[in-house]
Amino acid sequence: MDALLSLLPVSLPQFALMFAGVAAAYVIFGMAGFGTALVAGPLLANFVPVATIVPLLALLDFAAATASVARDVRHASVGELRRLVPAMVLGSLVGAVVLLRSRPDALLLLLGLFVIAYALYSLSGFRPHRSLPPRSAYVFGTVGGVFSALFGSGGFIYAIYLAGRLRDKNDIRITQSTLIGLATFTRAVFFLAAGVYADSGLLASALMLAPAMLLGTWAGRRITLALSREAFLRLVALVVLASGAVLVVRYFTS
C-alpha cells in the first residue's frame, strides 16, 4: 500500500476527493450503464493532467462494464448488439478521420443541443405508440461511434436508442454496459500500444481507485433493482440531459 501511495501523482487529501468523485461516478454507471466521464472527468481534471483522464477512465470503465456484464450477461440483447456494434466501429473510424482533418467544434454544439432536446422530450412524459425501428440502430450506432472518437462521449447516444427499443430496464443497462465495455477495451488497447500505460503513476491511480469503482457500481446496481422501468428511464433521461449540457458548456468554454 505504501508503495502504491508513493507512486500517486497527488497528495493523500487530493486522492480522497478523487476517490469520492469516482465512487459517485460509478454509482451513475451502475444505474445507467454510462456517464462516468460526466461526473469524474471535471473533478479529476483538478488533480491530474487532462491527458491521463481518458486512459485512466478507460481502464476503470472496462473493468466496471466487464463486472456488470459477467453478473447479468443473460440480460444483454444479442440482437441489438449485432446491429449496433458494426455501426459503432464504422462511426469510430469516421470520427477519427474527422478529428484528424477538421475542427469538430460545431458538431459538439449540435450534438449537445440535440441531446438536450431529446432528454427534455423524454422527461415530458409523452410516449409515441411505436418504438424505434430496428434499422435506426445503424444511425445511432454510427453517430455514437463518431462522437466517442471525437469527444470520448457517445454512451448517451446508445442509451437513447436502447430506451426506445427495449422494455426491460436490466436489458437496457446490461446491453449499454456491453457496448461501453467493447468501446473502452478498444480504447485501452490503443493506449497500451501507444505506451500510455507505461506511466506508473497512472497505473497506481487506477489500482487505488478500483475499490471506488467497485463500490459505486455495486451501489448503482442495487438502486436500479429497486426502481420501476419508468423511474429508470427518467433517470437515464436526466443523465442524458446532463451530458448535453456538458457538451454545450464545453463548446462555449473551449
Sequence and secondary structure as in RCSB ss.txt:
>XXXX:A:sequence
MDALLSLLPVSLPQFALMFAGVAAAYVIFGMAGFGTALVAGPLLANFVPVATIVPLLALLDFAAATASVARDVRH
ASVGELRRLVPAMVLGSLVGAVVLLRSRPDALLLLLGLFVIAYALYSLSGFRPHRSLPPRSAYVFGTVGGVFSAL
FGSGGFIYAIYLAGRLRDKNDIRITQSTLIGLATFTRAVFFLAAGVYADSGLLASALMLAPAMLLGTWAGRRITL
ALSREAFLRLVALVVLASGAVLVVRYFTS
>XXXX:A:secstr
 HHHHHH SS HHHHHHHHHHHHHHHHHHHHHS  HHHHHHHHHTTTS HHHHHHHHHHHHHHHHHHHHHHSGGG
S HHHHHHHHHHHHHHHHHHHHHHHHS THHHHHHHHHHHHHHHHHHHTT   SS   TTHHHHHHHHHHHHHHH
HS  HHHHHHHHHTT   HHHHHHHHHHHHHHHHHHHHHHHHHTTGGG HHHHHHHHHHHHHHHHHHHHHHHHHH
TS HHHHHHHHHHHHHHHHHHHHHHHHH 
